[in-house]
Amino acid sequence: MPFSEKNKAIFLISFSIIFYFIFAYFLERTSFFSLITLWFSLFACFYFLLKNNNISFTTYAGIAILFRLIFLFAIPNLSQDFYRFIWDGRMILNGFNPYLSLPETFIHQNLAPVSDSNTLYTGMGTLNGSHYTNYPPVNQLCFLIAAIFSSKSIFGAVIVLKLIIILADIGILYFGKKLLERLKLPVKNIFWYILNPFIIIEMTGNLHFESVMLFFLVWGFYKLHQQKWIWAAILIACSISVKLIPLLFLPLFFQWFVKKNNNEATVGTTSFAKQKLNYKGFLNLISFYTIIIAITMLLFLPFYSSELIANYSNSVGLWFRNFEFNASFYYVFREIGYLFRGYNEIAIIGKITPIVTILFLIIVAFSRNNKTLIQLITAMLFCLCFYYFTATTVHPWYLATPLILSVFTKYKFPVVWSLVIILTYQAYANTPWKENLWLVFIEYLIVFSFLIFELRKKNQNKEILK
């Protein structure tokens, strides 16, 4: 007898629970075959669950929370960054400024500024422990909360951090649904993010705080669509103060404020009135930027010292000048550099990439039509992906941002990217760590192919509508 839709859903949910449990408590990062087997199995369950039209929104939400709770008592097994999170939080609790000291300095001097100092330092690794922290202040607040509730237990701190991320994802679900309703898009779209195994594993499972950043960002988008741009500015500043990525989006708000009003001007409005309306929009834009910058600086203020700016900028700059992982076009540029110069050109290419990205942002901000929120978010999606396509380092959890942006657009290539990004973890199966560039090539071949397919499909639809 063929399965009913209800029985299929129960089957998929049951297998997902089993796969997530194995992933959380029994998987080792070096077991690449087991990793990709579980990963692709979970994505298959995820896809067919979303294709089931008999599951209600509330049931989907309950399933998403259940899957996250499976990871609640599991120590992250794909990332060791959480050890630094706990270190920073306990440093603040003990009265230290985490931006001014290196973990290795204390360890080399046989000092223990926080509980479990040696365990935390060993866990984060010498690379992480030899650099100044680059986590903004609201992120540090999350670390401090974990320290307040669990200053002596690493396991307890992990649970607190996971609860914060789960709550952030619930917030994304809530405001994402409300925003989709306002944009007249299917509310089910939010589950391309909330139910995605990539998000569940990388955020709740591995303790990456993109979820908290995106909670504030989606909430900010919702307020922006309500025309409450002051609240939107405050929330976007909080988002930036978790992760700096939303800073890239700031130039793109130009048309939303300055040109959007011209379209809303009624027929017969005088030229002077339109100019006045445009002038008001420009003042609102300046005020919007001022609020964002002021609040971001205010949040950094408790940590301010003369060394803060130098230490923080140096730490952030390392991602452009020193690190290489899962790059696409950069690896091509690197090979060209080897061919003509005979050595790695990361120091030069790493400086050029931010400049090219800024130029691209400016072009999109002034030339592309970004007057509606859907157009604005679409521009953000492509600008961010342009940055990632040219960056020297693209860690898997970075994809959370393009994935949530895609929820509010017609594009789904970030969903495909979230599937194939698992290929990058093959690097950790090697001793010593080493990337397989053929797998990187396959990853980006699939992503670019699907992106081109979606762009061509959109152009074909435009031709049909003519």
C-alpha positions as CSV (number, residue, x, y, z in Angstrom):
1,M,0.0,0.0,0.0
2,P,1.5,3.4,-1.0
3,F,2.4,5.8,1.8
4,S,-0.1,8.6,2.6
5,E,1.3,12.1,2.8
6,K,1.0,12.0,6.5
7,N,3.0,8.7,6.7
8,K,5.7,10.1,4.4
9,A,6.1,13.1,6.7
10,I,6.4,10.9,9.8
11,F,8.9,8.7,8.0
12,L,11.0,11.8,6.9
13,I,10.8,13.4,10.4
14,S,11.8,10.1,12.1
15,F,14.8,9.5,9.9
16,S,15.9,13.2,10.2
17,I,15.8,12.8,14.0
18,I,18.0,9.7,13.8
19,F,20.4,11.3,11.3
20,Y,20.7,14.5,13.4
21,F,21.3,12.5,16.6
22,I,24.1,10.5,15.0
23,F,25.5,13.8,13.5
24,A,25.5,15.5,16.9
25,Y,26.8,12.8,19.2
26,F,28.8,10.3,17.1
27,L,30.3,12.0,14.1
28,E,33.9,13.1,13.9
29,R,35.0,15.8,11.6
30,T,37.7,13.7,10.1
31,S,35.3,11.0,8.9
32,F,34.5,12.7,5.6
33,F,32.5,9.8,4.1
34,S,30.2,9.6,7.1
35,L,29.9,13.3,7.2
36,I,28.7,13.7,3.6
37,T,26.4,10.6,3.8
38,L,24.6,12.1,6.8
39,W,24.6,15.6,5.2
40,F,23.1,14.5,1.9
41,S,20.6,12.2,3.7
42,L,19.4,15.1,5.8
43,F,19.1,17.4,2.8
44,A,17.0,14.8,1.0
45,C,14.6,14.6,4.0
46,F,14.6,18.4,4.2
47,Y,13.7,18.8,0.5
48,F,10.8,16.2,0.6
49,L,9.5,17.6,3.8
50,L,9.2,21.1,2.3
51,K,7.5,19.6,-0.8
52,N,4.8,18.1,1.5
53,N,1.7,20.3,1.1
54,N,-0.2,18.7,4.1
55,I,2.1,20.0,6.8
56,S,1.0,23.2,8.5
57,F,3.2,26.2,9.3
58,T,2.9,25.5,13.0
59,T,4.0,21.9,12.5
60,Y,7.0,23.0,10.4
61,A,8.0,25.4,13.2
62,G,7.7,22.6,15.8
63,I,9.8,20.3,13.7
64,A,12.5,23.0,13.3
65,I,12.7,23.6,17.0
66,L,12.8,19.8,17.7
67,F,15.7,19.3,15.3
68,R,17.7,22.1,17.1
69,L,17.0,20.7,20.5
70,I,18.7,17.4,19.5
71,F,22.0,19.3,19.4
72,L,21.4,21.0,22.8
73,F,23.7,18.7,24.8
74,A,26.3,18.0,22.1
75,I,29.7,19.6,22.0
76,P,30.3,21.2,18.5
77,N,32.1,18.7,16.3
78,L,32.8,20.7,13.1
79,S,34.2,23.9,14.6
80,Q,36.4,24.8,17.6
81,D,35.6,28.5,17.6
82,F,33.3,28.1,20.6
83,Y,36.3,27.7,22.8
84,R,37.3,31.3,22.0
85,F,33.7,32.5,22.6
86,I,33.8,31.0,26.1
87,W,37.3,32.5,26.7
88,D,36.2,36.0,25.7
89,G,33.0,35.8,27.8
90,R,34.9,34.7,30.9
91,M,37.5,37.4,30.3
92,I,34.8,40.1,30.4
93,L,33.2,38.5,33.5
94,N,36.6,38.7,35.2
95,G,37.2,42.3,34.3
96,F,39.5,41.9,31.3
97,N,39.0,43.6,28.0
98,P,39.1,40.8,25.4
99,Y,40.2,43.1,22.6
100,L,43.5,44.0,24.3
101,S,45.0,40.6,25.1
102,L,46.0,37.4,23.4
103,P,45.2,34.0,25.0
104,E,48.7,32.8,24.2
105,T,50.2,35.5,26.2
106,F,48.6,34.3,29.4
107,I,49.3,30.6,28.6
108,H,53.0,31.2,27.8
109,Q,53.3,33.0,31.2
110,N,51.5,30.2,33.0
111,L,48.7,32.5,34.0
112,A,45.0,31.4,34.2
113,P,42.8,34.5,33.8
114,V,39.7,32.4,33.4
115,S,38.4,28.9,34.5
116,D,39.6,26.1,32.2
117,S,42.2,28.4,30.6
118,N,44.4,25.6,29.3
119,T,41.5,23.5,28.0
120,L,40.0,26.5,26.2
121,Y,43.4,27.5,24.7
122,T,44.1,24.0,23.5
123,G,40.5,23.8,22.1
124,M,40.6,27.0,20.2
125,G,44.0,26.2,18.7
126,T,47.3,28.2,18.5
127,L,46.1,30.1,15.4
128,N,43.0,31.4,17.1
129,G,44.8,31.9,20.4
130,S,47.6,34.0,18.7
131,H,45.2,36.7,17.3
132,Y,43.1,39.4,18.9
133,T,39.4,38.7,19.1
134,N,37.4,40.0,16.1
135,Y,33.9,39.5,17.5
136,P,31.9,42.7,17.9
137,P,30.3,43.9,21.2
138,V,26.8,42.4,20.9
139,N,28.4,39.1,20.1
140,Q,30.6,39.5,23.2
141,L,27.5,40.1,25.2
142,C,26.3,36.7,24.2
143,F,29.6,35.2,25.4
144,L,29.3,37.1,28.6
145,I,25.8,35.7,29.2
146,A,27.2,32.2,28.9
147,A,29.9,33.1,31.3
148,I,27.4,34.5,33.8
149,F,25.4,31.4,33.8
150,S,28.3,28.9,33.5
151,S,31.6,30.4,34.6
152,K,33.1,27.0,35.6
153,S,31.7,24.5,33.1
154,I,32.5,24.5,29.4
155,F,29.6,22.1,28.8
156,G,27.2,24.5,30.6
157,A,28.5,27.4,28.6
158,V,27.9,25.5,25.4
159,I,24.3,24.9,26.4
160,V,23.7,28.6,27.1
161,L,25.2,29.6,23.8
162,K,23.0,27.1,22.0
163,L,19.9,28.4,23.7
164,I,20.7,31.9,22.6
165,I,21.1,30.8,19.0
166,I,17.9,28.8,19.1
167,L,16.0,31.8,20.4
168,A,17.5,33.9,17.6
169,D,16.3,31.4,15.0
170,I,12.8,31.5,16.5
171,G,13.0,35.3,16.2
172,I,14.0,34.9,12.5
173,L,11.0,32.6,12.0
174,Y,8.6,35.1,13.6
175,F,9.8,38.3,11.9
176,G,10.6,36.4,8.6
177,K,7.0,35.2,8.4
178,K,5.6,38.6,9.2
179,L,7.8,40.2,6.5
180,L,6.9,37.6,3.9
181,E,3.3,38.3,4.6
182,R,3.9,42.1,4.1
183,L,5.8,41.4,0.8
184,K,2.9,39.1,-0.3
185,L,5.4,36.1,-0.7
186,P,4.6,32.5,0.4
187,V,5.2,32.3,4.2
188,K,6.5,28.8,3.7
189,N,9.7,30.3,2.1
190,I,11.1,31.0,5.6
191,F,11.6,27.2,6.0
192,W,14.2,27.2,3.3
193,Y,16.3,28.8,6.0
194,I,14.7,27.5,9.3
195,L,14.5,23.8,8.3
196,N,17.7,23.8,6.3
197,P,20.2,21.2,7.7
198,F,23.0,23.6,7.0
199,I,21.6,26.2,9.3
200,I,20.6,23.7,12.0
201,I,24.1,22.1,12.0
202,E,26.3,25.2,11.6
203,M,24.3,27.5,13.9
204,T,22.9,25.4,16.7
205,G,25.2,22.5,16.2
206,N,28.5,24.4,15.8
207,L,27.7,27.6,17.6
208,H,28.1,30.2,14.9
209,F,26.4,33.5,15.7
210,E,25.1,34.4,12.2
211,S,21.7,33.5,13.6
212,V,21.8,36.4,16.1
213,M,23.1,38.8,13.5
214,L,20.3,37.8,11.1
215,F,17.7,38.0,13.7
216,F,18.4,41.7,14.1
217,L,18.8,42.1,10.3
218,V,15.4,40.5,9.5
219,W,13.7,42.4,12.3
220,G,15.3,45.6,10.8
221,F,13.9,44.8,7.3
222,Y,10.5,44.3,8.9
223,K,10.6,47.8,10.6
224,L,12.0,49.3,7.4
225,H,9.0,48.0,5.4
226,Q,6.7,49.5,8.1
227,Q,8.4,52.8,7.3
228,K,9.8,52.9,10.9
229,W,13.4,53.5,9.6
230,I,14.7,54.8,13.0
231,W,13.9,51.5,14.6
232,A,15.4,49.8,11.5
233,A,18.6,51.7,11.9
234,I,18.9,50.7,15.6
235,L,18.3,47.0,14.7
236,I,20.8,47.1,11.8
237,A,23.4,48.6,14.1
238,C,22.8,45.7,16.5
239,S,23.2,43.3,13.6
240,I,26.5,44.9,12.7
241,S,27.6,44.6,16.3
242,V,27.2,40.9,16.1
243,K,29.0,40.4,12.8
244,L,30.3,43.1,10.5
245,I,28.9,41.8,7.3
246,P,25.8,44.1,7.2
247,L,28.2,47.0,6.8
248,L,28.4,46.0,3.1
249,F,24.7,46.7,2.7
250,L,24.7,50.3,3.8
251,P,25.4,51.9,0.3
252,L,22.4,50.0,-1.1
253,F,19.9,51.9,1.0
254,F,20.4,55.1,-1.1
255,Q,17.5,54.5,-3.5
256,W,15.1,53.3,-0.8
257,F,15.3,56.6,0.9
258,V,16.2,59.1,-1.9
259,K,14.5,57.8,-5.0
260,K,11.6,55.8,-3.6
261,N,9.7,58.9,-2.7
262,N,9.7,60.2,-6.2
263,N,7.7,57.2,-7.3
264,E,5.2,57.8,-4.6
265,A,4.7,61.4,-5.7
266,T,1.2,61.9,-7.1
267,V,0.6,63.0,-10.7
268,G,0.5,66.8,-11.0
269,T,3.0,67.3,-8.2
270,T,5.2,70.3,-9.0
271,S,8.8,69.9,-9.7
272,F,9.6,72.0,-6.6
273,A,7.5,69.7,-4.4
274,K,9.3,66.6,-5.9
275,Q,12.7,68.1,-5.2
276,K,11.6,68.9,-1.7
277,L,10.4,65.4,-1.2
278,N,13.7,64.0,-2.5
279,Y,15.6,66.4,-0.2
280,K,13.6,65.0,2.8
281,G,14.5,61.5,1.7
282,F,18.2,62.4,1.5
283,L,18.1,63.9,5.0
284,N,16.4,60.7,6.2
285,L,19.2,58.6,4.6
286,I,21.9,60.7,6.3
287,S,20.0,60.3,9.6
288,F,19.7,56.6,9.0
289,Y,23.4,56.2,8.5
290,T,24.2,58.5,11.5
291,I,22.1,56.4,13.8
292,I,23.7,53.1,12.6
293,I,27.2,54.5,13.0
294,A,26.5,56.2,16.4
295,I,24.9,53.1,18.0
296,T,27.7,50.8,16.6
297,M,30.3,53.1,18.1
298,L,28.3,53.4,21.4
299,L,28.3,49.6,21.7
300,F,32.0,49.5,21.3
301,L,32.5,52.3,23.9
302,P,32.7,50.0,27.0
303,F,35.7,48.3,25.4
304,Y,37.4,51.5,24.1
305,S,41.1,52.0,24.6
306,S,43.9,53.4,22.5
307,E,44.9,49.9,21.3
308,L,41.4,48.8,20.4
309,I,41.2,50.1,16.9
310,A,44.7,48.9,16.0
311,N,44.2,45.4,17.4
312,Y,40.7,45.0,16.0
313,S,41.5,46.3,12.5
314,N,44.7,44.1,12.4
315,S,42.6,41.0,13.4
316,V,40.0,41.7,10.7
317,G,42.6,42.4,8.1
318,L,44.1,39.0,8.6
319,W,41.2,37.5,6.8
320,F,42.1,39.5,3.7
321,R,45.9,39.2,3.9
322,N,46.8,35.8,5.4
323,F,44.0,33.2,5.3
324,E,42.9,31.1,2.3
325,F,39.9,28.7,2.4
326,N,37.2,27.7,-0.1
327,A,37.9,30.6,-2.4
328,S,36.7,30.7,-6.0
329,F,38.0,33.4,-8.3
330,Y,40.8,34.2,-5.8
331,Y,42.3,30.7,-6.5
332,V,42.3,31.5,-10.2
333,F,44.0,34.9,-9.5
334,R,46.5,33.1,-7.2
335,E,47.5,30.7,-9.9
336,I,48.0,33.6,-12.4
337,G,50.2,35.2,-9.7
338,Y,52.3,32.0,-9.4
339,L,52.6,31.9,-13.2
340,F,53.9,35.4,-13.6
341,R,55.5,36.3,-10.3
342,G,56.4,32.9,-8.9
343,Y,54.9,33.3,-5.5
344,N,51.5,33.7,-3.7
345,E,50.0,37.2,-4.3
346,I,47.5,37.1,-1.4
347,A,49.0,40.3,0.1
348,I,48.2,42.2,-3.1
349,I,44.9,40.4,-4.0
350,G,43.7,40.7,-0.5
351,K,44.0,44.5,-0.6
352,I,42.3,44.7,-4.1
353,T,39.3,42.5,-3.2
354,P,37.7,45.0,-0.7
355,I,38.2,47.9,-3.2
356,V,36.6,45.9,-6.1
357,T,33.7,45.0,-3.8
358,I,33.1,48.6,-2.7
359,L,33.1,49.7,-6.4
360,F,30.6,47.0,-7.2
361,L,28.4,48.1,-4.3
362,I,28.5,51.7,-5.5
363,I,27.6,50.7,-9.0
364,V,24.7,48.6,-7.8
365,A,23.6,51.3,-5.3
366,F,23.3,54.0,-8.0
367,S,22.5,52.1,-11.2
368,R,20.2,49.3,-10.2
369,N,16.6,49.7,-9.3
370,N,16.5,49.2,-5.5
371,K,13.3,51.1,-4.7
372,T,11.2,48.2,-3.2
373,L,12.3,46.0,-0.3
374,I,12.4,42.9,-2.5
375,Q,14.6,44.7,-5.0
376,L,16.8,46.0,-2.1
377,I,17.2,42.6,-0.6
378,T,18.0,41.1,-4.1
379,A,20.7,43.7,-4.5
380,M,22.1,42.7,-1.1
381,L,22.1,39.1,-2.1
382,F,24.1,39.6,-5.3
383,C,26.5,42.1,-3.7
384,L,27.3,39.8,-0.8
385,C,27.8,36.8,-3.2
386,F,30.0,39.0,-5.4
387,Y,32.2,39.6,-2.3
388,Y,32.2,35.9,-1.4
389,F,33.1,34.9,-5.0
390,T,36.2,37.2,-4.9
391,A,37.1,36.6,-1.2
392,T,40.2,34.7,-0.1
393,T,38.2,32.9,2.7
394,V,34.7,31.6,2.6
395,H,33.9,29.5,5.7
396,P,30.7,27.4,5.4
397,W,28.8,29.3,8.0
398,Y,29.2,32.5,6.0
399,L,26.4,31.3,3.7
400,A,23.7,31.8,6.3
401,T,23.4,35.4,5.2
402,P,22.9,34.9,1.5
403,L,20.5,32.0,2.4
404,I,18.2,34.2,4.5
405,L,18.3,37.0,1.9
406,S,17.3,34.5,-0.8
407,V,14.1,33.7,1.2
408,F,12.7,37.1,0.2
409,T,13.7,36.9,-3.5
410,K,13.1,34.6,-6.4
411,Y,16.6,33.1,-6.3
412,K,17.4,29.7,-4.7
413,F,21.1,29.3,-5.7
414,P,22.1,29.9,-2.0
415,V,20.1,26.8,-1.1
416,V,22.1,24.8,-3.6
417,W,25.3,26.3,-2.2
418,S,24.3,25.3,1.3
419,L,24.1,21.7,0.1
420,V,27.5,21.5,-1.7
421,I,29.4,23.6,0.9
422,I,29.9,20.4,2.8
423,L,32.6,19.4,0.3
424,T,34.9,21.9,1.9
425,Y,35.1,19.8,5.1
426,Q,37.2,17.3,3.2
427,A,40.2,19.5,4.1
428,Y,39.8,18.4,7.8
429,A,40.0,14.7,6.9
430,N,43.7,15.3,5.9
431,T,46.6,15.3,8.3
432,P,47.9,17.9,8.1
433,W,45.0,20.0,7.0
434,K,44.9,20.4,3.2
435,E,42.2,21.5,0.7
436,N,41.3,19.4,-2.3
437,L,40.9,22.0,-5.0
438,W,39.0,19.6,-7.2
439,L,36.2,19.4,-4.7
440,V,36.3,23.2,-4.4
441,F,36.0,23.4,-8.2
442,I,33.0,21.0,-8.2
443,E,31.3,23.1,-5.4
444,Y,31.6,26.3,-7.4
445,L,30.8,24.6,-10.7
446,I,27.5,23.5,-9.3
447,V,26.8,26.9,-7.7
448,F,27.6,29.0,-10.7
449,S,25.7,26.6,-13.0
450,F,22.5,26.9,-10.9
451,L,23.0,30.7,-10.7
452,I,23.3,31.0,-14.4
453,F,20.3,28.8,-14.8
454,E,18.2,31.0,-12.6
455,L,19.4,34.2,-14.3
456,R,18.6,32.8,-17.7
457,K,15.2,31.6,-16.5
458,K,14.4,35.1,-15.2
459,N,15.4,36.7,-18.5
460,Q,13.2,34.2,-20.4
461,N,10.2,35.0,-18.2
462,K,10.8,38.7,-19.0
463,E,10.6,37.9,-22.7
464,I,7.4,35.9,-22.2
465,L,5.8,38.8,-20.4
466,K,6.6,41.3,-23.2
